């Protein structure tokens, strides 16, 4: 992991349809709109206000500085439109473990773009980058057990069910892949 908090760069990744790129302050309106949508946020927390959305948005950006891993904006290459976020990141409980840490994956696609394969395409690219760059023992995704869409994404990128868990007081399931084995 990167211990140099003074300099960092968010890598850009491309897929056939997508550009995974740094989040920009100009992305905030679209992010905040999605975060306020109770349907879009059903499996995350609940719909959140702009103030909380700003705190979460800047936190997504800051992970790159602290850990050398973080969240990308998902942009449609054909139009330049931001359609969601995807991350390969370290949670605070894992970061101190260094190379024994689990790289966590997460994805959120704005509702107007659901069911188009965007989350799978973006998550596959984030996983490949995270494995190559960080060489984690395993990569995980923590998912609400009722979120069949995200479970489908996890399976599509090669993850398998790894157990039930309590995630900050919420029942969750963990999917994992063991790239080093």
Steps between C-alpha positions, in 0.01 A plus 500: 500500500605858440618682815571828321209728581657802329468380141253279329329447169171333428565254219269507201365170375313439178265223398314470170223735621637668810767732634575454869645832607555732793192646658466873437314765694289550186374141556344588832154600373445163331642316803279696744191439287561125505577505873165672567309234303341255748475227235867533404609505865275215616787258567760755606365702790202712418457810288736767629499879500749719306716565805551129566541436127781757487677333792470159335605636159816663632576187702487294180753738348728498805563126517758533222707737714494289814531147362587519131166336422154643465199582289467597137225683318345281231471699179341386175773538240248574223338796677724606789207454741571394859284193570627377837799416714713191550771438754783271592583629846611421855271535797649634823479159664712349222750771411726442801550141387717607204542228241273269700212743449193416299445729206132589507299565186187710480284637222207732457338573166250784471149361463445621141786268399407183689487164323741595222802306627681817608562388859645168384724662239626762746545256791693257280743780403533619863570144616764440233675827585481441876642149474784610274588813700448381858535120483241443776454167673141520384249749363161525665162662450264555793141493381152525648363143467184629326700686233481236228634743238827555686529130582470438126781749431723331760440160342553635148848627591600164651415544865339225703297504820740525796260521792242694690624790709398790719599826329482784752184349647339404168471140380706463183661242278860496386610388155868444435760400250849380586721637222829399663409131516 
